[in-house]
Amino acid sequence: MTKIDDFFSFRNTVGGISDEEKKQTSNYLEPIEAFARTTYKSIYIIDYQKKGFEYVSDNPLFLCGHTSQEVKEMGYAFYFKYVIESDLNLLLKINTIGFEFYEKIPVAERKNYTISYDYHLKNQEGKKILINQKLTPLFLTQDGKIWKALCIISISGEDDAGNIKIYKKGDNKVFHYDLEGDFWKETEVIKLTSREKEILQYSTRGFTINEVAEAIFVSPDTVKFHRKKLFEKLDVANISEAIVCATNNQLI
């Protein structure tokens, strides 16, 4: 039977925290709370020593009808209640392969990595939503274990759960995990042209094709051409999906 401890890998067991390690955390929640006020995304912090949540933002996406304080108090019991069973097993898999990958990274570089994946939450009415979660180390112990991690949740632009990726800041590579083959594969990060980024940026502001064309001094047909190339590159069907995909993958 799955239990909360299953989410906390022996590879990342965090025992006592030294006074030196505690110095990292002086007033650190203040900028995170400020960031939470400026975004529609949900933010929370995992404490791997206490095996629970240290902070949960008020943004409703992740809360499933609860208050942020209630979710904080529930901790990982929240997952057992609101993640569908098949995706709960997926999260355990991600936990295992993620820490296996992480152990191979030099300690000095570990904060530069972010893992991204999708899973379903079901709300109190039983309606499922597919969300994307990005997790990155916030504080490390002196031996390189993750003490606290920052998680950011948004609506996923994918069709199903999984889509496990690891990025390194400043690197043009992304590692995709093949769930069927049970291995990581390395690919180049998608690159958008300056024109594609420009069209996306205007589209996020609600501009129509004609309004985008007027803003960047080209014809509507030129905008349509670049949008078509953009959709092919991102493997999406429309501009709404393109915006979600580009945002989730930090392309704009």
C-alpha positions as CSV (number, residue, x, y, z in Angstrom):
1,M,0.0,0.0,0.0
2,T,1.3,3.4,-1.0
3,K,2.2,5.7,1.9
4,I,3.6,9.2,2.4
5,D,7.1,8.0,3.1
6,D,7.2,6.5,-0.4
7,F,7.4,10.1,-1.7
8,F,10.6,10.7,0.2
9,S,13.4,8.7,-1.4
10,F,16.2,7.2,0.7
11,R,18.4,8.9,-1.8
12,N,17.4,12.3,-0.4
13,T,17.0,11.5,3.3
14,V,17.5,14.8,5.3
15,G,18.1,14.3,9.0
16,G,19.2,17.2,11.2
17,I,19.9,20.7,9.8
18,S,23.0,22.5,11.0
19,D,23.1,26.1,12.1
20,E,25.1,26.9,9.0
21,E,22.5,25.3,6.7
22,K,19.7,27.2,8.5
23,K,21.4,30.5,7.6
24,Q,20.2,30.0,4.0
25,T,16.6,30.6,5.0
26,S,16.6,34.0,6.6
27,N,13.4,35.8,5.5
28,Y,13.3,33.7,2.3
29,L,9.5,33.4,2.3
30,E,8.9,37.1,1.8
31,P,10.0,37.3,-1.9
32,I,8.1,34.0,-2.6
33,E,4.9,35.4,-1.1
34,A,5.4,38.6,-3.2
35,F,5.9,36.5,-6.3
36,A,2.7,34.5,-5.5
37,R,0.7,37.8,-5.5
38,T,1.8,38.6,-9.0
39,T,1.0,35.3,-10.8
40,Y,-2.0,33.1,-11.5
41,K,0.1,30.0,-10.9
42,S,0.1,28.0,-7.7
43,I,3.3,27.9,-5.6
44,Y,4.3,25.7,-2.8
45,I,7.5,24.7,-1.0
46,I,8.3,21.1,0.0
47,D,10.4,20.6,3.1
48,Y,12.1,17.2,2.7
49,Q,13.3,17.1,6.3
50,K,9.8,17.5,7.7
51,K,8.2,15.6,4.8
52,G,5.5,18.1,4.2
53,F,4.7,21.6,2.8
54,E,6.3,24.6,4.3
55,Y,4.4,27.1,2.2
56,V,1.3,27.0,0.0
57,S,0.1,30.0,-2.0
58,D,-3.6,31.2,-2.0
59,N,-3.9,30.7,-5.8
60,P,-6.8,28.3,-6.2
61,L,-5.5,26.0,-8.9
62,F,-3.8,23.6,-6.6
63,L,-6.2,23.8,-3.6
64,C,-9.2,21.7,-4.8
65,G,-11.6,23.8,-2.8
66,H,-9.4,24.0,0.4
67,T,-7.7,27.0,1.8
68,S,-3.9,27.2,1.5
69,Q,-3.6,26.6,5.2
70,E,-5.7,23.4,5.0
71,V,-3.5,22.1,2.2
72,K,-0.4,22.9,4.1
73,E,-1.7,21.0,7.1
74,M,-2.7,18.0,4.9
75,G,0.7,17.8,3.4
76,Y,1.2,14.8,1.2
77,A,-2.1,13.4,2.3
78,F,-3.5,15.9,-0.2
79,Y,-2.0,13.8,-3.1
80,F,-3.7,10.7,-1.8
81,K,-7.0,12.5,-1.8
82,Y,-6.9,14.4,-5.0
83,V,-4.5,12.7,-7.4
84,I,-6.1,9.9,-9.5
85,E,-4.6,6.5,-8.6
86,S,-2.7,5.9,-11.8
87,D,-1.1,9.3,-11.6
88,L,-0.2,8.7,-7.9
89,N,1.9,5.8,-9.1
90,L,3.3,8.0,-11.8
91,L,4.4,10.6,-9.1
92,L,6.2,7.8,-7.2
93,K,8.0,6.8,-10.4
94,I,9.0,10.4,-11.0
95,N,10.3,10.7,-7.5
96,T,12.5,7.6,-8.0
97,I,13.9,8.5,-11.4
98,G,14.3,12.1,-10.5
99,F,16.5,11.5,-7.5
100,E,18.5,8.8,-9.4
101,F,19.2,11.5,-12.1
102,Y,19.9,14.1,-9.5
103,E,22.6,11.9,-7.7
104,K,24.7,12.0,-10.8
105,I,24.8,15.8,-11.0
106,P,27.8,17.5,-9.3
107,V,26.7,19.2,-6.1
108,A,27.8,22.6,-7.2
109,E,25.4,22.4,-10.2
110,R,22.3,20.9,-8.6
111,K,20.4,24.1,-8.1
112,N,20.5,24.7,-11.8
113,Y,18.2,21.8,-12.6
114,T,14.4,21.8,-12.9
115,I,12.1,18.8,-13.4
116,S,8.7,19.3,-15.1
117,Y,5.9,16.8,-15.4
118,D,2.1,16.6,-15.8
119,Y,-0.5,14.8,-13.6
120,H,-4.3,14.9,-13.0
121,L,-5.9,16.5,-9.9
122,K,-9.6,15.8,-9.3
123,N,-11.5,18.5,-7.4
124,Q,-14.1,18.0,-4.8
125,E,-16.8,17.6,-7.5
126,G,-14.7,14.8,-9.1
127,K,-13.7,16.8,-12.2
128,K,-10.2,16.1,-13.4
129,I,-7.8,18.8,-14.5
130,L,-4.3,18.1,-16.0
131,I,-1.7,20.3,-14.4
132,N,2.0,20.9,-15.0
133,Q,4.3,20.9,-12.1
134,K,7.9,22.3,-12.1
135,L,10.1,21.5,-9.2
136,T,13.5,23.0,-8.5
137,P,15.9,22.9,-5.5
138,L,15.7,25.9,-3.2
139,F,18.1,25.0,-0.4
140,L,20.6,22.1,-0.2
141,T,22.3,20.4,2.7
142,Q,26.1,20.6,2.8
143,D,26.2,17.1,1.3
144,G,24.0,18.1,-1.6
145,K,20.6,16.7,-0.6
146,I,17.5,18.8,-1.3
147,W,16.3,20.3,1.9
148,K,13.6,22.5,0.4
149,A,12.2,22.7,-3.1
150,L,10.1,25.3,-4.9
151,C,7.2,24.0,-6.9
152,I,5.2,26.0,-9.5
153,I,1.9,24.6,-10.9
154,S,0.0,25.7,-14.0
155,I,-2.6,24.3,-16.4
156,S,-0.9,21.7,-18.7
157,G,-1.0,22.1,-22.4
158,E,-0.5,18.4,-22.9
159,D,-3.1,15.7,-23.6
160,D,-2.2,13.3,-20.9
161,A,-0.1,12.8,-17.8
162,G,3.6,12.1,-17.8
163,N,5.7,14.4,-20.1
164,I,8.7,14.2,-17.7
165,K,11.5,16.6,-18.6
166,I,14.6,17.9,-16.9
167,Y,16.1,21.2,-17.8
168,K,19.4,22.8,-16.8
169,K,19.6,26.6,-16.6
170,G,21.7,28.1,-19.4
171,D,21.9,24.8,-21.3
172,N,20.4,24.1,-24.7
173,K,19.5,20.5,-23.8
174,V,16.5,18.9,-22.3
175,F,16.2,15.4,-20.9
176,H,12.9,13.5,-21.7
177,Y,12.0,10.4,-19.8
178,D,10.6,7.6,-21.9
179,L,8.1,5.8,-19.7
180,E,7.7,2.8,-22.0
181,G,11.4,2.2,-22.5
182,D,12.3,3.3,-19.0
183,F,15.2,5.6,-20.0
184,W,16.2,9.2,-20.3
185,K,16.9,10.6,-23.8
186,E,18.6,14.0,-24.5
187,T,17.2,16.4,-27.1
188,E,17.8,20.0,-28.1
189,V,15.6,22.7,-26.6
190,I,13.0,24.1,-29.0
191,K,14.2,27.4,-30.4
192,L,11.7,30.1,-31.5
193,T,12.6,32.8,-33.9
194,S,12.4,36.4,-32.8
195,R,9.3,36.8,-35.0
196,E,7.6,33.8,-33.5
197,K,8.3,35.1,-30.0
198,E,7.0,38.5,-31.0
199,I,3.7,37.0,-32.4
200,L,3.3,34.9,-29.2
201,Q,3.9,37.9,-27.0
202,Y,1.2,40.0,-28.7
203,S,-1.1,37.0,-28.7
204,T,-0.8,36.6,-24.9
205,R,-2.2,40.2,-24.8
206,G,-5.3,39.1,-26.8
207,F,-4.3,40.6,-30.1
208,T,-6.0,39.3,-33.2
209,I,-4.1,38.3,-36.3
210,N,-4.9,41.7,-37.9
211,E,-3.8,43.6,-34.7
212,V,-0.6,41.6,-34.5
213,A,0.1,42.4,-38.2
214,E,-0.5,46.1,-37.6
215,A,1.7,46.1,-34.5
216,I,4.7,44.5,-36.2
217,F,4.2,46.2,-39.6
218,V,3.6,43.1,-41.7
219,S,0.7,41.7,-43.6
220,P,-1.9,39.4,-41.9
221,D,-0.8,36.6,-44.3
222,T,2.7,36.9,-42.9
223,V,1.5,36.6,-39.4
224,K,-0.5,33.5,-40.5
225,F,2.6,32.0,-42.1
226,H,4.7,32.4,-38.9
227,R,1.8,31.1,-36.7
228,K,1.6,28.0,-38.9
229,K,5.4,27.4,-38.5
230,L,5.0,28.0,-34.8
231,F,2.2,25.5,-34.4
232,E,4.3,22.8,-36.3
233,K,7.3,23.5,-34.1
234,L,5.4,23.2,-30.9
235,D,3.1,20.4,-32.1
236,V,-0.1,22.3,-31.2
237,A,-3.3,23.1,-32.9
238,N,-4.0,26.7,-32.1
239,I,-2.6,29.9,-30.6
240,S,-4.1,29.2,-27.2
241,E,-2.2,25.9,-27.0
242,A,0.9,27.6,-28.4
243,I,0.8,30.1,-25.6
244,V,0.4,27.5,-22.9
245,C,3.2,25.3,-24.4
246,A,5.6,28.2,-24.8
247,T,4.9,29.5,-21.3
248,N,5.2,26.0,-19.7
249,N,8.5,25.5,-21.5
250,Q,9.9,29.0,-20.8
251,L,10.2,29.8,-24.5
252,I,8.9,33.4,-24.1
